């Protein structure tokens, strides 16, 4: 079973749409969770951390379900600049600092 | 805003040659990492480094790889005898702490082994 699994997409949505991405992880002992964004041929950049209570940052909302080992990201009012690959990332290390990345979900926002 | 820097941005080498990839982590960070991303594939963890020693490493990080913090600012990844399959983007990252602390990534070094 893949450690962090995501639908690769692409998700093609019009500007202003709401889009949701999901992710599942295999290690129930994982302690910290993140969404990163990666533009083509660039480095991953943190979008937001994901907390058990759920958290929101502007148009972005992240949710964590530990029982189902499931993480989600909701983007409201999509902008053209949101077009990127969204990486679900889980900290699985024994020492607490080994990030395990999903394969990413590609989002394309069209005018 | 402080950022992680990496040099060179691109490196082309012949199979069997040694390469050294360089990184300058964010100055007050204590944890340093190397990741790689083969073209079209996911980002993969290689190694983490804290207090001048390796704290974790993956199966990819075999005897051909080594890391070093030769001075107070640089953090290097050495590949002793490159193979074709080492061709990838190598990202350095750093964080203030472990666990929940954000890891900030450098722009990467694109390594091509011929």
Interface residues (C-beta under 8 A of the other chain):
Chain A: X31 X32 X34 X38 X41 X42 X43 X44 X45 X46 X49 X87 X91 X93 X94 X95 X96 X97 X98 X99 X100 X101 X102 X103 X104
Chain B: X31 X33 X35 X41 X42 X43 X44 X45 X48 X50 X55 X56 X58 X89 X91 X95 X98 X99 X100 X101 X102 X103 X104 X105 X106 X107 X108
